[in-house]
């Protein structure tokens, strides 16, 4: 399945509370009505008795939307399969994909959740072969062939991405997407690893997860006292004092555009040629996210934000699974 028509993506991250289902259905419906076509989740979102709950809810929301809408909406359901330590074989990935497809109702884009290159490189080959089988590689069993429409990766660096590209190409499978942590406070994958250039060369669409830097780019955290409790407070508290120039720039651009800081941060990702997938836990957050659509920052504003980003003392800590 080609992703050239996917204008924007919205990632739904849930607390997995059943009483929230109706509110989350409203989030899904709003996003679709605003032209959002890509919805990203993962088979590891939801543990214990709620294992796979995120996929189940997303599949349920899509089915409910299809029943009450006469329009033929091009919705892409994407999930990420985790390379758990016990998933070591091609068949283990096929089985994981089959389970996700059952929960979602269908499987449009199947992705490897993270690279194992930093701790166990041999694991990746068989798992990639499993993804290829799900998408119809010549060696796939007829029972699973074409279960998924496309393959994507997450947290792969340029060297590992080229290696995966070659392995899958030999099986007739093209990598559609690559997810990386990318925002005004996490430019490393693009500015230092050069992943956007590699993706453009290989015909891969770049997806930016955490485009709001865990809320830091929304402007709601003015001081350390505003930060949420727990590990996030510690992590963001180390960064907040040194990002004031960027937040000031974001606020100025937002005021000039008549937008929110979050909308400017998301639109910056779009201007950089990435598909941002911000989280939305309620309708208000979803409405703010979709307010980043339908307009574009000027070249001068993008340049000013780039300069302010470079002036920050610290950036977000990179995902430990991000390979090179």
Helices and strands as residue ranges (DSSP letters): E 9-11, G 18-20, H 21-33, E 38-42, G 48-50, H 53-68, E 76-81, H 90-104, E 107-112, H 122-134, E 148-154, H 158-169, E 175-181, H 188-191, H 195-202, E 205-209, G 213-218, G 224-226, H 231-240, G 241-243, H 244-257, H 261-271, E 275-279, H 283-290, H 299-310
